[in-house]
Amino acid sequence: MAEGRSRPAWAEIDLEAVRHNIRLMRQVAAPAAVCAVVKADGYGHGAVTVAHTAIEAGVAGLAVAIVDEGIELRNAGVTAPILLLSEVAPAAAEAAIEHRLTPTLYTDEGRSAVERAADRVGGRGTVHVKVDTGMHRVGLAPDAVIDFVGSVHAAPSLSLEGVFTHLAVADGDSPEDREFTDGQVAELERQLRELAARGIRPAVRHAANSAGAIAHPRSRLDLVRSGIALYGELPNPSMATTIAAASGGLSLRPVLSLRSQVVATRHLAAGERPSYGRLRALPGPSVVATVPIGYADGVPRRLFETGGEVLIGGRRRPLAGAVTMDQIVVDCGEAGDVSVGDAVVLIGRQGDAFVGASEWADRLGTISYEVLVGIGPRVPRVPRAEARADPRVSLVPRAEARAGFRHWLGTIAGPRA
């Protein structure tokens, strides 16, 4: 579906915030490198724009979920390493190798498909192997790791670059969650020791997602896969203290703001019930503003039921009725200080007022990830790249960032003990 640009509704993407967040995560994770996760269209922010910005800011590479996402980045001129986080379907293996993507392997079928694809394309396919240490979604069972990795290591057409796992509850702060995460990392470390005893030492060992990188130093290893933190959202609010302590008082910056404008106003009497279902009576006389964005664009219907508010004129204003497919209505009170053309912020800052994706998530009983990726394709992503860099964090030269996972770790991070 083509993005719409014929109405005043858009998502503003703060590229300097992306740079800031990457530099901050690099400080937190050091000496580990950072891989920017840009799957799901960059968590709804625009994968191509975010990817180029992330590379400029010093990431060691990118990660996506499916081959199509990696091809989109290659077609947009991205030359950095791109890791596929899950095993590709056999039919897509050749496309992955042709586009210099880095497949993840954990089944015999997947390994054979990538081997055949590498043979057909020519050269060797660089791969990572994923170990299931407790997420129980995909990956090798611990008792299968040694034999499987050995077969990958011995395959003439494959180059084993990395071994990794994924943490299930690194964002949890209960003793049980912390113990489980420690156990996952310990299991991966055990497998790596056994591989080393057999002469297999993958260049890139990784386990940490954003939560692991922030809250579990042991999980950082050589590389951390930063997803939600890259976009300025904390996996858990309690992690703000940890980030501040590791960075001299800095914090993540939200990258996306969802914006629109008032396109109509109506003066309604107390007791009127705007929108479908006539769900709620206005408590008093009110100017009700119509804003051209709705649930087809990612504004959930339940936001009205749970007390959702937007910003107009630097003030919070409650929704006046049910969210419809293409529009919302906003109760602006009887002061009459809202007019057609006024700016509306659904997510983001206006003056001193702020509504975050995490606030939506709390109201809706979900997580900020779902809020962000739920913003629909009709909403154009408009980059904003104001020069607001914090002098306490610094960029890595672009040439270093483009060098690749193995090269970056070997020549910039230095040799590993």
C-alpha positions in Angstrom: 0.0 0.0 0.0 1.3 3.4 -0.9 1.8 6.0 1.9 -0.7 8.8 1.9 0.5 12.4 1.6 -2.8 14.1 0.9 -3.9 14.8 4.4 -2.3 16.4 7.5 -1.4 13.2 9.3 2.2 12.1 9.6 4.8 10.5 11.9 7.9 12.7 12.4 11.1 10.7 12.8 13.9 12.5 14.8 17.1 11.1 13.2 19.3 12.9 15.7 17.4 11.0 18.4 18.3 7.8 16.6 22.0 8.8 16.6 21.8 9.8 20.3 20.2 6.5 21.3 22.8 4.4 19.4 25.7 6.4 20.9 24.2 6.0 24.3 23.7 2.2 23.9 27.2 1.9 22.7 28.4 3.6 25.9 26.2 1.3 28.0 27.3 -1.9 26.2 31.0 -1.2 25.7 33.2 -2.9 24.9 30.6 -4.9 23.0 29.5 -3.6 19.6 25.9 -2.7 18.8 23.7 -4.3 16.1 20.7 -2.2 15.1 17.5 -4.2 14.8 15.4 -2.6 12.0 12.8 -5.4 11.4 9.1 -4.5 11.0 10.0 -1.4 9.0 12.3 -0.2 11.7 9.7 -0.8 14.4 7.3 1.4 12.4 9.8 4.2 12.0 11.0 3.5 8.4 13.7 0.9 8.1 15.7 2.4 5.3 16.1 5.8 6.9 16.8 4.4 10.3 19.3 1.9 8.9 21.4 4.6 7.1 21.3 6.7 10.2 22.3 3.8 12.5 25.3 3.0 10.3 26.4 6.6 10.4 26.1 6.5 14.2 28.5 3.5 14.5 26.6 0.3 14.6 28.5 -2.9 13.6 25.6 -4.1 11.4 21.8 -4.5 11.2 19.3 -7.3 11.9 16.0 -8.0 10.3 13.4 -10.8 10.6 12.8 -11.9 7.0 14.6 -11.9 3.7 12.3 -9.3 2.1 13.4 -6.8 4.8 17.0 -7.4 4.0 16.5 -7.1 0.3 14.7 -3.7 0.8 17.8 -2.4 2.6 20.2 -3.7 0.0 18.1 -2.1 -2.8 18.3 1.2 -0.8 22.1 1.1 -0.9 22.8 -0.4 2.5 26.2 -2.2 2.4 26.6 -3.1 6.1 26.1 -6.7 7.4 22.5 -7.7 7.8 21.7 -10.6 10.1 18.5 -12.6 9.5 17.3 -13.3 13.0 15.4 -16.5 12.1 16.1 -19.3 9.7 14.9 -18.6 6.2 12.5 -20.8 4.3 14.5 -23.1 1.9 12.9 -21.3 -1.1 14.3 -18.0 0.1 17.9 -19.2 0.8 19.3 -18.3 -2.6 17.9 -14.8 -2.4 19.4 -14.4 1.0 22.9 -15.4 -0.2 22.6 -13.4 -3.5 21.9 -10.2 -1.4 24.7 -10.9 1.0 22.5 -11.4 4.0 23.7 -13.4 6.9 21.4 -16.4 7.5 20.7 -17.8 11.0 20.7 -21.6 11.1 19.3 -24.2 13.6 17.8 -27.0 11.5 19.3 -29.6 9.2 16.9 -28.5 6.5 17.9 -24.9 6.8 21.6 -25.6 6.8 21.3 -27.8 3.7 19.2 -25.1 1.9 21.8 -22.4 2.6 24.7 -24.7 1.6 23.0 -25.4 -1.7 22.3 -21.8 -2.3 25.9 -20.8 -1.6 27.1 -23.5 -4.0 24.8 -22.1 -6.7 25.7 -18.5 -6.1 29.4 -19.2 -5.6 31.6 -18.4 -2.7 30.8 -19.1 0.9 27.7 -18.1 2.9 28.4 -16.4 6.2 26.0 -17.7 8.8 25.2 -17.5 12.5 23.8 -20.4 14.6 21.0 -19.8 17.1 20.8 -21.8 20.4 17.5 -22.1 22.4 18.5 -21.5 26.0 15.0 -21.0 27.3 12.9 -18.8 25.0 11.5 -22.0 23.4 10.5 -20.4 20.2 13.2 -21.3 17.6 16.8 -22.5 17.9 18.9 -25.5 18.6 18.2 -27.6 21.7 21.3 -27.6 23.9 22.1 -31.2 23.4 22.2 -30.7 19.6 24.5 -27.7 19.5 27.9 -29.3 19.3 27.1 -31.7 16.4 25.2 -29.1 14.5 27.7 -26.3 14.8 30.5 -28.8 14.0 28.7 -29.7 10.7 28.3 -26.0 9.9 32.0 -25.3 10.7 33.0 -28.2 8.4 30.8 -27.3 5.5 33.0 -26.0 2.6 30.4 -23.5 1.4 29.6 -22.1 4.8 31.5 -19.7 7.0 30.5 -19.8 10.7 30.7 -16.2 12.0 28.4 -16.2 15.0 26.6 -18.2 17.7 23.8 -16.6 19.7 20.7 -16.9 21.8 17.7 -14.8 22.7 16.7 -13.7 26.2 13.1 -14.3 27.3 12.8 -12.2 30.4 15.7 -9.8 30.4 13.2 -6.9 30.8 11.9 -8.5 34.1 13.1 -7.2 37.4 11.9 -10.0 39.7 14.5 -12.3 41.3 13.1 -15.2 39.3 13.5 -13.3 36.0 17.0 -12.3 36.8 17.9 -15.9 37.7 16.4 -17.2 34.5 18.3 -14.7 32.4 21.6 -15.5 34.2 20.8 -19.2 33.4 20.3 -18.5 29.8 23.6 -16.7 29.5 25.4 -19.4 31.5 24.0 -22.1 29.1 25.3 -20.2 26.0 28.7 -19.8 27.7 28.8 -23.5 28.4 28.1 -24.3 24.8 30.8 -21.9 23.6 33.4 -23.5 26.0 32.6 -26.9 24.6 32.9 -25.6 21.1 36.2 -24.0 21.9 37.5 -27.3 23.3 36.8 -28.7 19.8 38.7 -25.9 18.1 35.5 -23.9 17.1 35.6 -20.3 18.2 33.0 -18.2 16.4 34.1 -14.6 16.0 30.8 -13.1 17.1 29.0 -14.3 20.3 25.8 -12.5 21.2 22.8 -12.9 23.5 21.7 -9.4 24.7 18.6 -7.6 23.3 18.1 -4.0 24.5 17.0 -5.2 28.0 20.0 -7.5 28.3 22.4 -4.9 27.2 21.1 -2.4 29.8 20.4 -4.7 32.8 22.6 -7.8 32.4 26.2 -6.9 31.7 27.2 -10.6 31.5 25.0 -11.0 28.5 26.8 -8.4 26.4 29.5 -10.6 25.0 30.8 -9.3 21.7 27.6 -7.8 20.3 24.3 -6.5 21.6 21.1 -6.5 19.4 19.5 -3.2 20.2 15.8 -2.9 19.1 13.4 -0.9 21.2 16.1 1.2 22.9 17.2 2.4 19.4 13.8 4.0 19.1 13.9 5.7 22.5 11.7 3.4 24.5 12.8 1.5 27.6 12.1 -2.2 27.9 11.3 -1.6 31.5 10.9 1.9 33.2 13.2 0.8 36.0 16.1 0.7 33.5 16.3 4.5 33.3 18.4 4.6 36.4 20.8 2.0 35.0 21.3 3.9 31.7 21.8 7.2 33.6 24.4 5.6 35.8 26.3 4.1 32.8 26.2 7.3 30.7 26.7 10.2 33.1 23.1 11.0 33.5 21.8 10.7 30.0 18.6 9.1 28.9 17.0 7.7 25.7 15.2 10.0 23.4 11.9 9.0 21.8 12.3 9.0 18.0 8.7 9.0 16.7 6.0 11.6 17.2 2.6 11.1 15.6 1.1 14.4 14.4 -1.9 15.8 12.7 -4.0 19.0 12.4 -7.6 20.1 13.3 -9.7 20.0 10.1 -13.1 20.9 11.6 -14.6 22.2 14.8 -18.1 22.1 16.2 -19.7 24.0 19.1 -21.8 21.3 20.9 -24.1 21.5 23.9 -23.7 19.6 27.1 -25.1 16.1 26.7 -24.3 15.7 23.0 -22.7 12.4 22.1 -20.2 12.6 19.2 -19.0 9.7 17.0 -20.2 6.1 16.4 -22.3 4.5 19.1 -22.9 7.8 20.9 -20.8 6.3 23.7 -20.3 9.3 26.0 -22.2 12.5 26.7 -20.2 15.7 26.8 -20.1 16.9 30.4 -20.5 20.5 29.4 -20.6 22.8 26.3 -17.6 22.1 24.2 -15.7 22.8 21.0 -15.2 19.4 19.5 -12.3 19.1 17.0 -12.1 16.6 14.2 -8.7 15.2 13.4 -8.0 13.2 10.3 -6.4 10.0 11.7 -8.0 6.9 12.9 -7.7 3.2 13.7 -6.7 2.4 10.1 -3.6 4.5 10.9 -2.8 2.8 14.2 -5.0 4.8 16.7 -6.7 1.9 18.5 -10.5 2.1 19.2 -9.8 1.2 22.8 -7.9 4.5 23.3 -11.2 6.3 23.8 -12.5 3.7 26.3 -9.3 4.0 28.4 -9.1 7.8 28.6 -6.8 8.6 25.8 -5.8 12.2 25.3 -4.1 14.2 22.6 -2.2 17.5 22.7 -3.6 20.7 21.1 -2.2 24.1 22.1 0.2 22.5 24.5 -2.7 21.1 26.6 -4.0 17.5 27.1 -7.5 17.1 25.5 -9.6 14.0 25.9 -11.1 12.1 23.0 -14.8 13.0 22.8 -16.0 9.8 21.2 -15.1 6.5 19.6 -12.1 6.4 17.3 -13.3 5.8 13.7 -11.4 4.3 10.8 -10.1 7.7 9.5 -10.9 10.3 12.2 -11.0 11.1 15.8 -13.0 13.7 17.7 -11.5 15.7 20.6 -13.2 17.4 23.5 -11.5 20.8 23.7 -13.8 22.3 26.3 -15.9 25.5 26.1 -13.0 28.0 26.0 -13.1 28.1 22.2 -9.3 28.3 21.9 -9.0 25.6 19.2 -9.3 26.4 15.5 -9.0 24.6 12.1 -5.3 24.2 11.3 -4.1 23.9 14.9 -1.4 21.3 15.4 -2.3 18.0 17.1 0.2 15.7 18.7 -1.0 12.1 19.4 2.4 10.8 20.4 5.2 13.2 21.3 5.8 16.5 22.8 4.0 19.9 22.4 5.3 22.7 24.6 5.8 21.3 28.1 3.2 18.5 27.6 4.1 15.0 26.5 2.3 11.8 25.5 4.5 8.8 25.0 4.0 5.5 23.2 4.5 3.9 26.6 1.5 5.8 27.9 -0.6 4.4 25.1 0.7 1.0 25.9 -0.2 1.3 29.6 -3.7 2.4 28.7 -4.2 -0.4 26.2 -2.6 -3.2 28.3 0.1 -3.8 25.8 3.8 -2.8 25.2 5.2 0.2 23.3 6.6 -2.1 20.6 3.0 -3.0 19.5 2.0 0.7 19.6 4.9 1.8 17.3 4.7 -1.0 14.8 0.9 -0.6 14.7 1.2 2.9 13.0 -0.1 2.1 9.6 1.4 2.6 6.1 -1.0 5.4 5.3 0.9 7.6 7.7 4.0 9.1 6.0 7.3 8.9 8.0 8.9 12.3 7.7 12.5 12.5 8.9 13.7 15.4 11.1 17.4 15.7 11.5 18.1 18.7 13.6 21.6 19.1 14.9 21.0 18.5 18.6 23.8 16.1 19.4 24.8 15.8 23.0 28.6 16.6 23.3 29.0 13.9 25.9 28.6 11.1 23.3 30.6 10.7 20.1 30.2 9.2 16.7 32.4 6.4 15.3 33.8 7.2 11.8 31.5 5.8 9.1 34.2 3.7 7.5 34.6 1.7 10.7 30.8 1.2 11.0 30.7 -0.2 7.5 33.5 -2.7 8.1 31.2 -5.6 9.2 30.6 -7.8 12.2 33.8 -9.9 12.0 36.1 -7.1 10.8 34.6 -4.6 13.3 35.1 -6.9 16.2 38.6 -7.9 15.1 40.1 -4.5 14.3 38.2 -2.0 16.3 37.1 -3.7 19.4 40.5 -5.5 19.6 41.3 -9.2 20.0 39.3 -11.2 22.4 40.8 -13.0 25.3 
